[in-house]
Amino acid sequence: NAGVTQTPKFQVLKTGQSMTLQCAQDMNHNSMYWYRQDPGMGLRLIYYSASEGTTDKGEVPNGYNVSRLNKREFSLRLESAAPSQTSVYFCASSAEYSGHGYTFGSGTRLTVV
Amino acid sequence: GQQVMQIPQYQHVQEGEDFTTYCNSSTTLSNIQWYKQRPGGHPVFLIQLVKSGEVKKQKRLTFQFGEAKKNSSLHITATQTTDVGTYFCAGGGDKIIFGKGTRLHILP
């Protein structure tokens, strides 16, 4: 049982480049999330999808877009990467939007130079 | 807006000593969750508390949810080197809000 799978694990981008972070879960969870983690800042919610077909902004959505492709997959796109987007990105899923524990992926370490 | 504050930010303890981290919310929570993140790893769900005054135990870990459902604590008895990591609380209401975590360092 793989849980939540994120790709890639590491990425270096030049300023202005675009990329998509992929996330897939095999637990039949309804809700999926994208977080970024920076030193001293904890986990900050970028976007979430409470259920298939819906997406909503979180705390720090600027510079990002998301797509809930189907129930399993939730991707995060950086259209024009900036150094301020250097971070560790975690995808997570939960059975329902609130009141259930999150299962996190292993993360993507992104550096923008 | 809803905020979840966690203290302390860092804690160094000798191996074998106890450790406690506290979580406080500005609003009443419907539930509180606790996660552990090992260095270089990802957050792992530990437990969820829902009821006012609830206490749950997992081996050496004791979790409490306050009577007013605005605060919570995680207590580790007799810490071991495997307890090293950052412990996050996450308050549930209209949305889940994560605290900034308490980083636990164990001195051998």
Interface residues (C-beta under 8 A of the other chain):
Chain A: G40 M41 G42 L43 L45 F90 A92 S98 G99 H100 G101 Y102 T103 F104 G105 S106 G107
Chain B: S30 N31 Q33 Y35 G41 H42 P43 V44 F45 I47 Q48 V50 F88 A90 G92 G93 D94 K95 I96 F98 G99 K100 G101
